[in-house]
């Protein structure tokens, strides 16, 4: 996903939403959901990695 001009608290909400969604719907532990955020100027790219064991 790619966002522009995002405040930190909005970004934290999205990251937690992704983790909670994975826990509820994909049957994984929250610590097995890794969310990587990279910032480029005013845009932010979010990549989620979900580890199945």
For each residue, the residues with C-beta under 8 A, 3 or more apart:
1: 14 45 46
2: 43 44 45 46
3: 6 11 14 43 44 46
4: 42 43 44
5: 42
6: 3 10 11 14 44
7: 10 11
8: 11 12
9: 12 13
10: 6 7 13 14
11: 3 6 7 8 14 15 37 44
12: 8 9 15 16
13: 9 10 16 17
14: 1 3 6 10 11 17 18 46
15: 11 12 18 19 35 37 46
16: 12 13 19 20
17: 13 14 20 21
18: 14 15 21 22 33 35 46 48
19: 15 16 22 23 30 33 35
20: 16 17 23 24 30
21: 17 18 24 25 26
22: 18 19 25 26 28 30 33 48 50
23: 19 20 26 28 29 30 33
24: 20 21
25: 21 22
26: 21 22 23 50
27:
28: 22 23 32 33 50 51 52
29: 23 32 33
30: 19 20 22 23 33
31:
32: 28 29 50 51 52 53
33: 18 19 22 23 28 29 30 48 49 50 51
34: 48 49 50 51
35: 15 18 19 46 47 48 49
36: 46 47 48 49
37: 11 15 44 45 46
38: 44 45 47
39: 43 44 45
40: 43 44 45
41:
42: 4 5
43: 2 3 4 39 40
44: 2 3 4 6 11 37 38 39 40
45: 1 2 37 38 39 40
46: 1 2 3 14 15 18 35 36 37
47: 35 36 38
48: 18 22 33 34 35 36
49: 33 34 35 36
50: 22 26 28 32 33 34
51: 28 32 33 34
52: 28 32
53: 32
